């Protein structure tokens, strides 16, 4: 019986030493994982905020560009009725073309009459009256994804549009 009493007293300190040697590294590993997760999450949130700031700034600039272009086109066409626009197509086309040339992200500026027919594109050549057959042919070749222009009007595409098709 004396042997049994001695064994529990000897194993108890060993168990006490084994428990911290197992639990200690687990706690340190858990803290390291939590700390790394927290740092990664914080860095990710900062990057997302920066990306959102950049996207917001870019969107505002794009909308300001469109707003500025619309304001300039409206100023050029202010007070002109459809007949006056048709009569002065060449000059209006050149003037709108200068506005477009200053802004490379703007591909074209078009003016439409009350019936929805194109009146003055920029920088392509001024609109001209065309037959239904010619308009339909141009429509099928160059503007496949756009609705066909009216049968009364056709506009000659710019050299950039012709080169890309």
WOLIN-V345060 format. One record per residue. N is the residue number from 1. RES is the residue in one letter. PHI is phi in whole degrees, 0 to 359 (* if undefined). NEAR is the number of other C-alpha atoms within 12 Angstrom. Layout:
N_RES_PHI_NEAR / N_RES_PHI_NEAR
This chain:
1_X_*_6 / 2_X_295_8 / 3_X_293_9 / 4_X_293_10 / 5_X_289_11 / 6_X_285_11 / 7_X_297_13 / 8_X_298_13 / 9_X_291_14 / 10_X_280_14 / 11_X_284_14 / 12_X_300_14 / 13_X_293_13 / 14_X_294_14 / 15_X_296_14 / 16_X_294_14 / 17_X_283_14 / 18_X_292_14 / 19_X_301_15 / 20_X_294_15 / 21_X_289_14 / 22_X_266_14 / 23_X_289_14 / 24_X_302_14 / 25_X_299_14 / 26_X_295_14 / 27_X_294_15 / 28_X_296_15 / 29_X_297_14 / 30_X_300_14 / 31_X_295_14 / 32_X_297_14 / 33_X_297_14 / 34_X_298_14 / 35_X_295_14 / 36_X_296_14 / 37_X_299_14 / 38_X_296_14 / 39_X_294_14 / 40_X_295_14 / 41_X_297_14 / 42_X_295_14 / 43_X_295_14 / 44_X_297_14 / 45_X_298_14 / 46_X_296_14 / 47_X_294_14 / 48_X_297_15 / 49_X_297_14 / 50_X_296_14 / 51_X_297_14 / 52_X_295_14 / 53_X_298_14 / 54_X_295_14 / 55_X_297_14 / 56_X_296_15 / 57_X_297_14 / 58_X_296_14 / 59_X_297_14 / 60_X_297_15 / 61_X_296_15 / 62_X_296_18 / 63_X_293_16 / 64_X_295_15 / 65_X_297_21 / 66_X_296_23 / 67_X_298_15 / 68_X_296_20 / 69_X_296_29 / 70_X_297_23 / 71_X_296_17 / 72_X_295_22 / 73_X_297_31 / 74_X_296_21 / 75_X_293_16 / 76_X_295_28 / 77_X_265_30 / 78_X_301_16 / 79_X_80_12 / 80_X_265_21 / 81_X_271_17 / 82_X_301_22 / 83_X_294_16 / 84_X_293_18 / 85_X_294_29 / 86_X_297_27 / 87_X_292_18 / 88_X_245_21 / 89_X_303_33 / 90_X_298_23 / 91_X_292_24 / 92_X_295_35 / 93_X_298_35 / 94_X_296_24 / 95_X_293_29 / 96_X_293_37 / 97_X_296_33 / 98_X_295_24 / 99_X_298_32 / 100_X_295_28 / 101_X_297_20 / 102_X_287_18 / 103_X_236_19 / 104_X_296_17 / 105_X_281_16 / 106_X_269_24 / 107_X_276_23 / 108_X_199_30 / 109_X_237_36 / 110_X_239_37 / 111_X_245_34 / 112_X_244_26 / 113_X_280_22 / 114_X_298_13 / 115_X_275_14 / 116_X_90_18 / 117_X_272_26 / 118_X_295_31 / 119_X_249_41 / 120_X_211_42 / 121_X_275_39 / 122_X_222_36 / 123_X_268_35 / 124_X_292_34 / 125_X_293_27 / 126_X_301_33 / 127_X_293_36 / 128_X_223_26 / 129_X_287_21 / 130_X_218_19 / 131_X_281_17 / 132_X_298_17 / 133_X_297_18 / 134_X_298_22 / 135_X_298_27 / 136_X_297_23 / 137_X_295_18 / 138_X_298_27 / 139_X_300_24 / 140_X_289_17 / 141_X_281_18 / 142_X_251_24 / 143_X_239_21 / 144_X_297_14 / 145_X_270_10 / 146_X_258_12 / 147_X_296_16 / 148_X_295_26 / 149_X_296_33 / 150_X_297_28 / 151_X_286_24 / 152_X_270_22 / 153_X_228_31 / 154_X_217_31 / 155_X_241_38 / 156_X_287_28 / 157_X_292_29 / 158_X_290_22 / 159_X_296_13 / 160_X_294_15 / 161_X_291_19 / 162_X_292_14 / 163_X_291_9 / 164_X_279_11 / 165_X_268_14
